[in-house]
Amino acid sequence: MESFEQGYITCAFWSSLTEDGTPFDAVENDPAPETIAQMKADCAAFQADNAALLEQAREYTTDARQGHDFWLTRNGHGAGFWDGDYPQELGDALTTASKAFGECDMYIGDDGKIYLS
């Protein structure tokens, strides 16, 4: 798995909570295969759509951090591309690009697997 994807997936599990408030990285449930496939597809699409911006961002942070910021920004968390690690114009452009992907939530399905909504 590439570092952008790893940063994105790690952040998703760390920052998302189950219905009872437990972080997903603390539950023993496995993600459904389609969950990881969708996360990787979203990362690939974001990277393809924003290759020039992400290349500029490498001057300020790592690929893993960019994946982390993509998850946080698209889901409206209190941190992300806009919060100071990047020059304002670059952060604003990456924020707009992230928001275009819409929000994405995690949940545990009836089969005990972790899914995205």
C-alpha positions as CSV (number, residue, x, y, z in Angstrom):
1,M,0.0,0.0,0.0
2,E,1.4,3.4,-0.9
3,S,1.9,6.0,1.8
4,F,-0.9,8.4,0.8
5,E,-3.4,5.5,1.0
6,Q,-1.9,4.3,4.3
7,G,-2.2,7.8,5.8
8,Y,-5.8,8.1,4.6
9,I,-6.9,4.7,5.9
10,T,-5.0,5.1,9.2
11,C,-6.6,8.5,9.8
12,A,-10.1,7.1,8.9
13,F,-9.9,4.4,11.5
14,W,-8.3,6.7,14.1
15,S,-10.7,9.6,13.7
16,S,-14.0,7.8,13.1
17,L,-16.2,6.6,16.0
18,T,-18.6,3.7,16.3
19,E,-22.2,4.3,17.5
20,D,-21.0,3.9,21.1
21,G,-18.1,6.3,20.6
22,T,-15.3,3.9,20.3
23,P,-12.6,4.8,17.7
24,F,-12.7,2.3,14.8
25,D,-9.0,1.6,15.3
26,A,-9.9,0.2,18.8
27,V,-12.5,-2.3,17.6
28,E,-11.8,-5.9,16.5
29,N,-14.1,-5.8,13.5
30,D,-12.5,-6.2,10.1
31,P,-13.2,-3.9,7.2
32,A,-15.2,-5.4,4.4
33,P,-13.1,-5.9,1.3
34,E,-15.2,-3.3,-0.6
35,T,-14.4,-0.7,2.1
36,I,-10.6,-0.9,1.5
37,A,-11.2,-1.0,-2.2
38,Q,-13.3,2.2,-2.1
39,M,-10.8,3.9,0.1
40,K,-8.0,3.1,-2.3
41,A,-10.2,4.2,-5.3
42,D,-11.0,7.5,-3.6
43,C,-7.3,8.1,-2.9
44,A,-6.3,7.2,-6.5
45,A,-9.0,9.5,-7.9
46,F,-8.0,12.4,-5.6
47,Q,-4.3,11.9,-6.5
48,A,-5.0,11.8,-10.2
49,D,-7.3,14.8,-10.1
50,N,-4.9,16.9,-8.0
51,A,-1.4,15.6,-9.0
52,A,0.1,19.1,-9.6
53,L,-1.2,20.4,-6.3
54,L,0.0,17.4,-4.4
55,E,3.4,17.7,-5.9
56,Q,3.6,21.2,-4.6
57,A,2.4,20.1,-1.2
58,R,5.3,17.6,-1.0
59,E,7.5,20.6,-0.2
60,Y,5.6,21.1,3.0
61,T,4.7,17.6,4.2
62,T,4.8,13.8,3.4
63,D,2.5,11.8,1.2
64,A,1.1,10.0,4.2
65,R,0.2,13.3,5.8
66,Q,-1.5,14.4,2.6
67,G,-3.7,11.2,2.8
68,H,-4.4,12.0,6.4
69,D,-5.4,15.5,5.5
70,F,-7.6,14.3,2.6
71,W,-9.7,12.2,5.0
72,L,-10.0,15.0,7.6
73,T,-10.8,17.7,5.1
74,R,-13.4,15.8,3.1
75,N,-15.2,14.9,6.3
76,G,-15.1,18.4,7.9
77,H,-12.9,17.6,10.8
78,G,-11.2,20.5,12.7
79,A,-7.9,20.0,10.8
80,G,-6.8,19.3,7.3
81,F,-5.3,20.9,4.3
82,W,-6.6,24.4,5.3
83,D,-5.1,24.5,8.9
84,G,-1.6,25.9,8.4
85,D,0.8,23.2,7.1
86,Y,0.5,24.6,3.6
87,P,0.6,28.1,2.1
88,Q,-3.0,29.4,2.1
89,E,-3.6,29.3,-1.6
90,L,-2.4,25.7,-1.9
91,G,-4.3,24.6,1.3
92,D,-7.5,26.3,0.0
93,A,-7.2,24.6,-3.4
94,L,-6.7,21.1,-1.8
95,T,-9.6,21.8,0.6
96,T,-11.9,22.6,-2.3
97,A,-10.7,19.5,-4.1
98,S,-11.3,17.3,-1.0
99,K,-14.8,18.7,-0.4
100,A,-15.8,17.8,-4.0
101,F,-15.5,14.1,-2.9
102,G,-18.2,14.6,-0.2
103,E,-18.3,13.2,3.3
104,C,-17.7,9.5,4.0
105,D,-18.6,7.8,7.3
106,M,-17.7,4.4,8.6
107,Y,-20.1,2.0,10.3
108,I,-20.3,-1.6,11.4
109,G,-22.7,-3.7,9.2
110,D,-25.1,-6.4,10.4
111,D,-22.3,-8.9,9.4
112,G,-19.9,-7.3,11.8
113,K,-17.7,-5.9,9.0
114,I,-16.8,-2.2,8.7
115,Y,-18.4,-0.3,5.7
116,L,-18.5,3.2,4.3
117,S,-21.6,5.3,3.8
